[in-house]
Amino acid sequence: MIAERTARRERPLAPSEANPDGRPTRPDKLSIWPTEDERFGIDVLYVGAQGHRRAEVVFRQIEAAGLPAALRQEGETGWIVRFGPVSRADMLAVLNGYVW
């Protein structure tokens, strides 16, 4: 089972385009919840004009990785990227590569 998880992600995620140096963004708020089928849903909140730009970039990158994602406005200045439900391996890959 461990070998199966390791082999699941055949191609590594590309560096984040949200920052000039390719590092992941730092969200203003991060929410993670488990689902009944041992997968996870994640909301990533960014605030302000720069947050909107980062949210759009992270959203596009998660979609390009083939994972289900949505972008929606939260209040007047917030933007939430929601992705999932995804496996634990996919959750960690996105969080480590693009979000945190």
N, C-alpha and C positions, 0 to 999 in steps of 0.2 A: 504494500500500500504506500509506503514512503517513497519507493522508487517511482511509483505511478505519479505521485504528486510532484516529484522533482522533474519528471519528464514532461509533465503537462504544459509548462511554459517553455516552448521550444525556442522562441525568439525573445531576447530581452527587450524591455521597454526602451524607447528612444529617450534621450535626455529631455527634460522639460523645456519647453519653449517660452514659459511664462517669465523666466528670469534670464538675463543676458548670459550668465555663466553656466546655464543648464541645470542649476540646482532646483530642487522642488520649491514650490511656494509654501508659505506658512499661512494657513487659514486663520480667520478670526475666531472660528468655532468649528469643532469637529464632533459629529455624533455618529456612533456605530451601534447597531442593534442586531442581535442574532435572529434568524428565522427558524421555523420549526424543522426545516430540512438541513440543518447544520451549515447554512450559508449566512451571509451578512448583507445588510443594507447600510449605506453610508451617506450622510449629508455633510457637505463641506461648505461652510459659509465664508464668503468674502464680502468686505464692506468698502464702499467708496468707489471713486472712479478707477483707481488702480486695481481695486478688488474686482470690479466688473471685467476689466481686461484679463486679469488672471483667471477668473472663473471661465470666461469664454475659451481661453487657451487650454485649460485643464479639461474642460468638457470635450473639446475637439480631440484631444489626445486620448482620452478614455474611450471615446467612440471609435477612434482609429485602431485602438487595441482590440476592438471587437466586443467590448463589454457594454451592457445596457446602461445608458446614462440619460439624465434630463437636466436642463438648466432652467431655473425659474427665479423671478425677482422676489425678494423678501423685504417687505416694507418699502421705504423710499430709497434706501441706499444699499441694501443688501442683495447678494446674489448667491443662490444655493445650487451647487452641483450635487445631484443625487445619483448614485450608481448602485447597482445591485438589483436583486440579490446575486451575490457572487460567492465563489468558494473562498475559503480562508487564504489560499495561495494567491488568488487574484486580488483579494482585498489588500494583502500585505504588499504585493507588487505595485499596485497603484498608489497606496499610501507612501511607500518608500520612494517611489520613482517620481511622483508628480505632486503629492500633497505635503508630505512632511519630510 
